[in-house]
Amino acid sequence: MKTRVAILFGGRSTEHEVSIQSAHFIFHALDKKKYSPVLVGIDKKGVWYLTKPSALTQKVFVEKIGDKKIMFPPGFDGRIKFLDGKNGSNVDVIFPVLHGSFGEDGTVQGLLELANIPYVGAGVLGSSLGMDKEVTKRLLHEAKISVTKYLVCRNKKIISFQKVKSLLGVPFFLKPSHTGSSVGIHKIKNQKEYKTSLLDAYRYDTKVVLEEFVEGQEIECSVLGGGKPIASVPGEVITHHDFYSYEAKYLDARGASLNIPAHLSSALKKKVQMLALRVFEILECEGLARVDFFVKKNGRVVVNEINTIPGFTAISMYPKLWEASGVSGKELADRLIDLAFERYKKRKSLLVSYHV
């Protein structure tokens, strides 16, 4: 019997459109001899629908593509519940490709834990830690891992430009703390653009991270595994924009080029891989993640951030790095689903009643 894999995509996030592209990749990567994919699209209002492959050709998931509203309630162990009261078939495992808020931040993971369904990727804690750029930096700094210098603004408060300049230098970056795909990110070069850019970043988050500009190679490394994770070959992003913006990633076909593997010495490649595994461990990650770095000319490696549900589009670094490491998209999907079942079995073996 085939394993029924529910691909969860769309969602209430600024990365909704990217999520659809990722779902398209996973849908086609799954071995149809082993798996029966079930597509569950979430619209921008947060409503869940059972949908069809035609949804993966759309820019935005909408109700017209799937009119059967569903949920995965606690106590049903993977059985789809239609909101009209009827029961659907069971799914065996969930493959979330919900990038950003309400998908990558631990919220959906918590729901799936309550619903008692195996799922791919980091758990509640790892997802939450990895999603918050400021908390990520704080934990890595405490573990004596080099991160970019930063300041934090909260609740629409504005730190004076002169103070930021004195502590971080110019240029510096503004980043909403809980978004990905470079949404709401600005490179600040002068006081004139500072306040406007900060207010724009506040449109996406209540917390904004101000980060020093680091001159160096932009290096990314993919991680895969559970108890003994492995790291891919590192890759390098060479942006042809002012920085690796949303436009450079997804809208401009010539916005960036990739060097896979990265042009690094053997020693630096190994250092990046070891650091990626260390970051993965410190942040309590599981299944998969992509860790991003800066490598300075003097060989110093600085951690930028981690993505616990990295992009799975046809041009995304995560699958491309594994392909260059000898793991095809088909095998990658297999391994991630196997890891989801392994973690589920471990958690099910734990006691839920106290016995003296």
C-alpha positions in Angstrom: 0.0 0.0 0.0 1.3 3.5 -0.9 2.1 6.0 1.8 -0.2 8.9 1.7 1.8 12.1 2.0 -0.1 15.4 2.5 1.9 18.3 1.0 0.9 21.4 3.0 1.5 24.7 1.1 0.4 28.3 0.7 -0.4 29.8 4.1 -0.8 33.2 5.8 2.7 34.4 4.9 4.5 36.9 2.7 6.2 33.8 1.3 2.9 32.3 0.1 3.8 32.4 -3.5 7.2 30.8 -2.9 5.5 28.0 -1.0 3.4 27.0 -4.0 6.6 26.7 -6.1 8.1 24.5 -3.4 5.0 22.3 -3.3 5.3 21.9 -7.0 8.8 20.6 -6.7 8.0 18.2 -3.9 4.9 16.9 -5.7 7.0 15.9 -8.7 9.9 14.7 -6.7 7.8 12.1 -4.8 8.1 8.5 -6.2 4.5 7.9 -7.3 5.2 4.1 -7.0 5.7 4.5 -3.2 3.7 7.6 -2.4 0.2 8.9 -3.0 0.4 12.7 -2.6 -2.5 14.6 -1.1 -2.4 18.4 -1.7 -3.6 20.6 1.1 -3.6 24.3 0.2 -4.0 27.1 2.8 -5.3 30.4 1.5 -4.1 33.8 2.8 -7.0 33.9 5.3 -5.7 30.6 6.8 -8.5 28.3 5.5 -7.3 24.8 4.7 -8.6 23.1 1.5 -8.2 19.7 -0.1 -7.1 20.6 -3.6 -5.8 19.3 -7.0 -2.5 19.5 -8.8 -3.8 22.4 -10.9 -3.4 24.6 -7.7 0.4 24.2 -8.1 0.3 26.1 -11.4 -1.2 29.2 -9.8 0.6 32.2 -8.3 -1.7 32.4 -5.3 -3.8 29.6 -3.7 -7.4 30.5 -3.9 -10.7 28.9 -2.9 -11.7 28.3 -6.5 -8.9 25.7 -6.9 -10.2 23.7 -3.9 -13.6 24.1 -2.4 -13.5 21.3 0.1 -12.5 22.9 3.5 -10.7 20.5 5.8 -8.9 20.2 9.1 -6.8 17.7 11.0 -8.4 17.7 14.5 -6.8 16.2 17.6 -7.8 12.6 18.2 -8.3 11.6 14.6 -4.7 10.4 14.0 -4.3 11.8 10.5 -7.9 11.4 9.3 -9.0 14.4 7.2 -12.1 16.0 8.6 -14.3 18.0 6.2 -15.9 21.0 7.6 -19.3 19.8 6.4 -19.0 17.1 9.0 -17.9 14.2 6.8 -14.7 12.2 7.3 -12.1 11.8 4.6 -9.3 9.3 4.2 -6.3 9.2 6.5 -2.9 10.6 5.6 0.2 8.9 6.9 2.6 11.9 7.0 2.6 15.6 6.4 5.2 17.4 4.3 4.9 21.1 5.2 6.4 23.5 2.7 4.9 26.6 4.5 7.7 29.2 4.4 7.6 32.0 7.0 4.9 32.9 9.5 2.2 30.4 10.5 4.2 27.5 8.9 7.9 27.7 9.6 7.6 29.2 13.1 6.3 26.2 15.1 2.6 27.1 14.9 1.7 24.3 12.3 4.2 21.9 14.0 2.3 22.4 17.3 -1.0 21.7 15.5 0.4 18.5 13.9 1.7 17.3 17.3 -1.8 17.7 18.8 -3.3 15.9 15.8 -0.8 13.1 16.3 0.5 13.0 12.7 4.1 12.4 11.6 5.5 15.4 9.8 8.7 16.4 8.0 11.2 18.9 9.5 12.0 20.6 12.8 9.6 20.3 15.8 7.9 23.1 17.6 11.0 24.4 19.5 13.5 24.1 16.6 11.1 25.8 14.2 10.4 28.7 16.7 14.1 29.2 17.5 15.2 29.1 13.9 12.4 31.5 12.7 13.4 34.3 15.1 16.6 35.9 13.8 17.4 37.7 17.1 16.9 34.6 19.3 19.0 32.6 16.8 21.9 35.1 17.1 21.6 35.3 20.8 21.8 31.5 21.2 24.7 31.1 18.8 26.6 33.9 20.4 26.2 32.2 23.8 27.6 29.0 22.2 30.7 31.1 21.0 29.8 30.9 17.4 30.5 34.1 15.4 27.3 35.9 14.3 26.9 39.4 12.7 26.7 42.3 15.1 23.1 43.5 15.6 20.6 45.6 17.5 16.9 45.1 18.0 14.0 47.5 17.6 10.5 46.5 19.0 7.0 47.8 18.7 7.6 50.5 16.2 10.3 52.2 18.4 13.1 53.8 16.4 16.8 53.8 17.5 18.5 56.9 16.4 20.5 56.6 13.1 23.6 58.0 14.8 23.5 55.3 17.5 23.1 52.6 14.9 25.9 54.0 12.8 28.2 54.2 15.8 27.6 50.6 16.8 27.1 48.8 13.4 28.7 51.2 10.9 27.3 52.1 7.5 25.9 50.5 5.4 23.8 48.1 7.6 20.7 46.0 7.1 17.1 46.1 8.4 15.3 42.8 8.7 11.9 41.8 10.1 12.8 39.2 12.7 10.4 36.5 11.6 10.3 36.7 7.8 12.3 34.9 5.1 12.9 35.2 1.4 14.4 38.7 2.1 10.8 40.1 2.5 11.0 43.6 4.2 14.8 43.7 4.2 16.6 46.9 3.4 20.2 47.9 3.0 20.7 51.3 4.7 23.3 53.6 3.3 22.3 56.9 4.8 20.1 58.6 7.4 17.5 59.7 4.7 16.4 56.2 3.9 16.6 54.8 7.5 13.3 55.8 9.0 11.2 55.0 5.9 12.8 51.6 5.6 12.4 50.8 9.3 8.7 51.6 9.1 8.4 49.4 6.1 10.0 46.5 8.0 7.6 47.1 10.8 4.8 46.4 8.4 5.8 42.7 8.5 6.9 42.2 12.1 6.8 43.8 15.6 10.5 43.1 16.0 13.2 44.3 13.6 16.8 43.3 13.6 19.5 45.9 12.6 22.5 44.0 11.4 26.1 45.0 10.4 27.0 44.7 6.7 29.6 41.9 6.3 31.8 42.0 3.2 32.6 38.5 2.1 31.3 35.5 0.2 27.6 34.5 0.8 27.8 30.8 1.5 24.9 28.3 2.1 25.0 24.8 3.4 22.2 22.2 3.6 21.7 19.9 6.5 19.8 16.6 6.5 19.2 14.1 9.3 18.0 13.4 12.8 20.4 12.0 15.4 23.4 12.0 13.1 22.8 14.8 10.6 25.0 15.3 7.5 26.0 18.5 5.6 26.0 19.0 1.9 28.7 20.6 -0.1 28.6 24.4 0.5 27.4 26.7 -2.3 27.9 30.3 -3.0 25.3 33.0 -4.0 26.6 35.8 -6.2 23.9 38.4 -6.4 23.8 40.9 -9.2 21.6 43.2 -7.2 22.7 45.5 -4.4 22.0 42.5 -2.1 20.2 39.1 -2.3 16.7 40.6 -2.3 13.3 38.9 -3.0 13.5 40.3 -6.5 17.0 38.8 -7.0 15.8 35.4 -5.7 12.5 35.0 -7.4 11.6 37.7 -9.9 14.8 38.5 -11.9 16.0 35.4 -13.8 19.5 37.1 -13.8 19.3 38.4 -10.3 21.8 36.0 -8.9 24.1 33.2 -9.9 25.2 30.1 -7.9 28.6 28.5 -7.6 28.0 24.9 -6.5 30.3 23.8 -4.9 31.5 27.2 -3.5 34.9 28.5 -4.4 36.5 27.8 -1.0 39.5 26.0 0.2 39.1 22.4 1.4 39.7 23.6 4.9 37.0 26.4 4.7 34.5 24.0 3.1 35.0 21.6 6.0 34.7 24.4 8.5 31.4 25.6 7.0 30.0 22.1 7.1 31.0 21.5 10.7 29.5 24.9 11.7 26.3 24.1 9.8 25.9 20.9 11.8 26.7 22.7 15.1 24.1 25.4 14.4 21.6 22.7 13.5 22.3 21.0 16.9 22.3 24.2 19.0 18.9 25.3 17.6 17.3 21.9 18.2 16.6 21.3 14.5 15.5 18.0 13.0 15.0 16.7 9.5 16.3 19.6 7.4 17.7 23.1 7.4 19.8 25.4 5.3 22.4 27.5 7.2 23.7 30.7 5.6 27.1 32.2 6.2 29.5 35.0 5.3 33.1 34.1 4.7 35.4 37.0 5.0 38.7 37.4 3.0 40.7 36.6 6.1 38.9 33.2 6.4 36.6 34.1 9.2 33.2 32.4 9.0 30.2 34.3 10.3 26.7 32.7 10.7 24.0 34.8 9.1 20.8 32.7 9.7 19.1 29.4 9.5 16.0 28.3 7.5 14.2 25.3 8.9 11.9 25.0 5.8 14.2 26.3 3.1 12.9 26.8 -0.4 12.2 23.8 -2.5 11.8 25.5 -5.9 13.5 24.3 -9.0 16.2 27.0 -8.4 16.5 26.7 -4.6 19.8 26.1 -3.0 18.6 23.4 -0.6 17.8 20.7 -3.2 20.6 21.9 -5.6 23.2 21.5 -2.9 22.0 18.0 -2.2 22.0 17.2 -5.9 25.6 18.3 -6.1 26.3 16.1 -3.1 24.9 13.0 -4.8 21.3 13.1 -3.4 18.6 13.5 -6.0 15.3 15.2 -5.3 13.5 11.9 -5.3 16.0 10.4 -2.7 15.9 13.6 -0.7 12.1 13.4 -0.4 12.4 9.7 0.6 14.9 10.5 3.4 12.9 13.3 4.8 9.8 11.2 5.0 11.7 8.4 6.6 13.1 10.8 9.2 9.6 12.0 10.0 8.4 8.5 10.7 11.6 7.8 12.9 10.9 10.8 15.1 7.3 10.0 15.4 8.1 6.4 16.6 10.5 7.8 19.2 8.0 10.2 20.5 5.3 7.6 20.6 7.5 5.3 22.7 7.6 7.9 25.5 5.3 7.5 28.5 2.3 9.7 28.9 1.3 8.4 32.3 3.4 8.4 35.5 4.1 5.1 37.1 5.7 4.9 40.5 
